[in-house]
Amino acid sequence: MTALRKQMLEDMQLKGFSPATQDAYVRGVARLANYYHKSPERLTEPELRDYFLHMKRDQRYSRSTATITLCGIKFLYQVTLRKDWPVLELVRPPREHKLPPVLSRQEVARVLHAVRVPVYRHCLTTIYSCGLRLREGVHLRVDQIDSSRMQLHIRGKGNKDRYVPLAPRTLELLRQFWKVHRSAQWLFPASQQPCPRGKEDRPVSPDNVQAAMRRAVECSGLNKPASVHTLRHSYATHLLEAGVSLRLIQEVLGHRSPRTTAIYTHITPAVCAQLSQPLRDMVQDL
């Protein structure tokens, strides 16, 4: 590991960035270094400007790749290298306003029933029924369950804790599955066999859970680009359709801004159906 990478990683740790964000930022900076075949520390501002133009004109990165690359490079130069270059203020991650795919309750059931491996099925079921992000679900610990209050204590994105309601059926499934593996730490351990004393006990891999979701979507015959995060979108949508307020959904999901949660008003047919009668009344005399 180079001294520059080590310093950047330490700076991100001091900022409280998650390991996933740290890894993504480092990969973004590595793309820059590979392009010029030299350390970013030796680059000039005109070279950095040329690279940003190359990203926009020639490389045609996806939005997510472009965003993480720009954020990683800006962090390196502004925070780690303390360079106040004007070009860093010119670039902005591309904005995109796409509505996420959402599954109906019946489609969610079809997908979850198509998951064959128990640890993946229980993990994905919990992610849906509690509205969790992938890493929140994978890293759930036994001590995060508060069965007396029927809640899960979630250690969320950006070190923001929250409580989410726990359905009795979900608690029942978690208890049944725990009796299989009896991990002292993880709700979804990598090994479904009791971990021998002295051996490492670790959670199931997020990549494996994603792969299980993709296989289940294919097996269920759905013609939608659904991922694990689609379960979280579907959870929020189904709550909104059931009449739960956006403000409460915001708290349960752990969104900082109500604007993030407000997207669900645009993607649910049940909510749109509420507009039909008022709309008819508005236009009947026109």
C-alpha positions in Angstrom: 0.0 0.0 0.0 1.4 3.4 -1.0 1.8 6.2 1.6 -0.8 8.3 -0.3 -3.5 5.5 -0.3 -2.8 4.9 3.4 -3.2 8.6 4.2 -6.4 8.8 2.1 -7.9 5.7 3.9 -7.1 7.2 7.3 -8.7 10.5 6.3 -11.9 8.7 5.3 -11.9 6.7 8.5 -11.6 10.0 10.5 -14.6 11.3 8.4 -16.6 8.2 9.4 -17.0 6.8 5.9 -18.2 3.2 5.7 -15.7 0.5 4.5 -17.8 0.2 1.2 -17.5 4.0 0.6 -13.7 3.9 1.3 -13.2 1.0 -1.1 -15.3 2.8 -3.8 -13.4 6.1 -3.5 -10.0 4.3 -3.7 -11.2 2.5 -6.9 -12.2 5.9 -8.3 -8.8 7.3 -7.7 -7.1 4.2 -9.1 -8.9 4.8 -12.4 -7.2 8.2 -12.5 -3.8 6.8 -11.7 -4.1 4.0 -14.3 -5.1 6.6 -16.9 -1.9 8.6 -16.5 0.3 5.7 -15.2 1.6 7.7 -12.3 0.7 8.8 -8.8 -2.2 11.3 -8.5 0.1 13.3 -6.2 2.2 14.1 -9.3 -0.6 15.3 -11.5 -1.1 18.9 -12.4 -4.4 20.8 -12.5 -4.5 20.8 -16.3 -4.0 17.1 -16.3 -6.8 16.6 -13.9 -9.0 18.9 -16.0 -8.2 16.8 -19.1 -9.2 13.6 -17.3 -12.6 15.1 -16.3 -13.2 16.0 -19.9 -12.2 12.5 -20.9 -14.7 11.1 -18.5 -17.5 13.2 -20.0 -16.6 13.0 -23.7 -15.0 9.6 -24.2 -15.4 7.2 -21.4 -19.1 7.4 -20.9 -19.2 5.9 -17.5 -22.5 4.9 -15.9 -23.9 7.4 -13.5 -22.9 5.5 -10.4 -19.4 4.9 -11.6 -18.9 8.5 -12.7 -20.3 9.8 -9.4 -18.1 7.6 -7.2 -15.0 8.4 -9.3 -15.6 12.2 -9.1 -16.3 12.0 -5.4 -13.2 9.9 -4.7 -10.9 12.2 -6.7 -12.4 15.4 -5.1 -11.9 13.9 -1.6 -8.2 13.0 -2.4 -7.3 16.4 -3.7 -9.4 18.6 -1.4 -9.0 16.7 1.9 -5.9 14.5 1.7 -3.7 16.6 -0.6 -5.2 20.0 0.5 -5.2 21.4 -3.1 -7.7 24.1 -3.6 -7.9 23.8 -7.4 -10.7 25.7 -9.2 -11.3 22.7 -11.6 -12.5 20.7 -8.6 -15.5 23.1 -8.2 -16.4 22.8 -11.9 -17.2 19.1 -11.9 -20.4 17.8 -10.4 -21.7 14.2 -10.4 -24.4 13.9 -13.1 -27.9 14.2 -11.9 -30.5 11.6 -12.7 -34.1 11.3 -11.8 -35.2 7.7 -12.5 -38.1 6.0 -10.8 -37.0 2.8 -9.1 -38.6 -0.5 -10.0 -41.2 -1.8 -7.5 -42.7 -5.2 -7.0 -46.2 -5.9 -6.0 -46.8 -7.9 -2.8 -47.6 -11.0 -4.9 -44.4 -10.5 -6.9 -42.3 -10.2 -3.7 -43.8 -13.5 -2.5 -43.0 -15.2 -5.8 -39.4 -14.0 -5.7 -38.8 -15.0 -2.0 -40.4 -18.4 -2.5 -37.9 -18.9 -5.4 -34.9 -18.5 -3.1 -33.7 -22.1 -2.3 -30.9 -21.6 0.2 -32.4 -20.9 3.6 -29.8 -18.3 4.8 -30.5 -16.2 1.7 -34.2 -16.6 1.8 -34.4 -15.6 5.5 -32.0 -12.7 4.9 -34.0 -11.4 1.9 -37.3 -11.8 3.7 -36.0 -9.8 6.6 -34.7 -7.1 4.3 -38.1 -6.8 2.7 -40.2 -7.0 5.9 -38.1 -4.4 7.7 -37.2 -2.1 4.7 -33.4 -2.6 5.1 -30.5 -1.8 2.9 -28.4 -4.8 1.8 -25.6 -4.3 4.2 -27.9 -3.5 7.1 -29.6 -6.9 6.5 -26.5 -8.9 6.0 -24.8 -7.6 9.2 -27.8 -8.0 11.5 -26.7 -9.2 14.9 -28.6 -11.3 17.4 -28.5 -8.5 20.0 -30.2 -6.0 17.6 -33.5 -7.8 18.1 -35.8 -6.3 20.8 -38.6 -8.9 21.0 -40.3 -7.2 23.9 -40.9 -4.0 21.9 -41.0 -5.9 18.5 -38.3 -3.7 17.0 -34.9 -4.1 15.3 -32.1 -1.7 16.2 -30.5 -0.8 12.9 -27.0 0.7 12.7 -27.6 2.5 9.4 -25.8 4.4 6.7 -23.7 7.3 7.9 -23.6 5.8 11.5 -27.3 6.9 11.9 -29.1 4.5 14.2 -32.9 3.9 14.0 -35.5 1.5 15.1 -37.8 -0.4 12.7 -40.9 -2.4 13.5 -40.6 -6.1 13.6 -43.6 -8.2 12.4 -44.5 -11.2 14.5 -44.0 -13.5 11.4 -40.5 -12.1 10.8 -39.6 -12.7 14.4 -40.9 -16.2 14.2 -38.9 -16.9 11.0 -35.7 -15.5 12.6 -36.1 -17.7 15.7 -36.7 -20.8 13.6 -33.6 -20.1 11.5 -31.4 -19.3 14.6 -32.2 -22.7 16.0 -30.5 -24.1 12.9 -27.2 -22.3 13.1 -27.1 -20.9 16.7 -24.6 -18.2 15.9 -23.9 -16.2 19.1 -23.3 -13.1 17.0 -25.0 -13.1 13.5 -28.5 -13.6 12.5 -27.3 -14.7 9.0 -23.9 -16.3 9.4 -21.8 -17.5 6.5 -22.0 -21.1 7.8 -25.3 -22.6 8.7 -23.7 -25.0 11.0 -22.9 -24.1 14.7 -19.5 -22.4 14.7 -16.9 -24.4 16.7 -15.4 -22.6 19.6 -12.3 -20.6 18.5 -13.3 -20.5 14.9 -14.2 -17.3 13.0 -18.0 -16.5 12.9 -18.8 -14.1 10.1 -21.9 -12.9 8.3 -23.1 -14.1 4.9 -21.5 -12.3 1.9 -23.5 -9.4 0.4 -22.4 -10.5 -3.1 -23.9 -13.9 -2.5 -27.2 -12.5 -1.3 -27.3 -10.3 -4.5 -26.6 -13.4 -6.6 -29.4 -15.3 -4.9 -31.8 -12.5 -5.5 -30.9 -12.4 -9.2 -31.4 -16.1 -9.5 -34.8 -15.9 -7.7 -36.0 -13.1 -10.0 -35.1 -15.2 -13.1 -36.7 -18.4 -11.7 -39.9 -16.5 -10.7 -40.3 -15.3 -14.3 -40.5 -11.6 -13.5 -39.8 -9.2 -16.3 -38.5 -6.4 -14.1 -34.9 -5.3 -13.3 -35.3 -6.2 -9.6 -32.4 -6.2 -7.1 -32.1 -6.5 -3.4 -32.7 -2.8 -3.1 -35.9 -3.2 -5.0 -37.3 -5.0 -1.9 -36.7 -1.9 0.2 -38.4 0.3 -2.5 -41.3 -2.2 -2.5 -41.5 -2.1 1.3 -41.9 1.7 1.3 -44.4 1.6 -1.5 -46.6 -1.0 0.2 -46.6 0.9 3.4 -47.7 4.0 1.6 -50.5 2.1 -0.2 -51.6 0.9 3.2 -52.0 4.5 4.4 -48.8 5.0 6.4 -47.7 8.6 6.3 -44.6 9.7 4.4 -43.1 11.2 7.5 -43.2 7.9 9.3 -41.9 6.0 6.3 -39.0 8.4 6.2 -38.1 7.6 9.8 -38.3 3.9 9.3 -36.2 4.0 6.2 -33.6 6.3 7.7 -33.9 9.0 5.0 -32.4 12.3 6.0 -34.5 14.3 3.6 -38.3 14.0 3.1 -37.6 14.6 -0.6 -35.9 11.2 -0.8 -39.0 9.5 0.6 -41.4 11.6 -1.5 -40.5 9.6 -4.7 -42.8 6.8 -3.6 -45.8 9.1 -4.2 -45.0 8.8 -7.9 -44.7 5.1 -8.3 -47.7 3.5 -6.6 -50.9 2.9 -8.5 -52.9 2.9 -5.3 -51.8 6.4 -4.5 -52.5 7.6 -8.0 -56.0 6.0 -7.8 -56.7 8.4 -4.9 -56.5 11.3 -7.4 -59.1 9.9 -9.8 -62.3 11.2 -8.0 -60.9 14.7 -7.2 -59.6 15.0 -10.8 -63.1 14.0 -12.2 -64.7 16.7 -10.0 -62.2 19.3 -11.1 -62.8 18.8 -14.8 -66.5 17.9 -15.0 -67.6 21.5 -15.7 -64.9 22.3 -18.2 
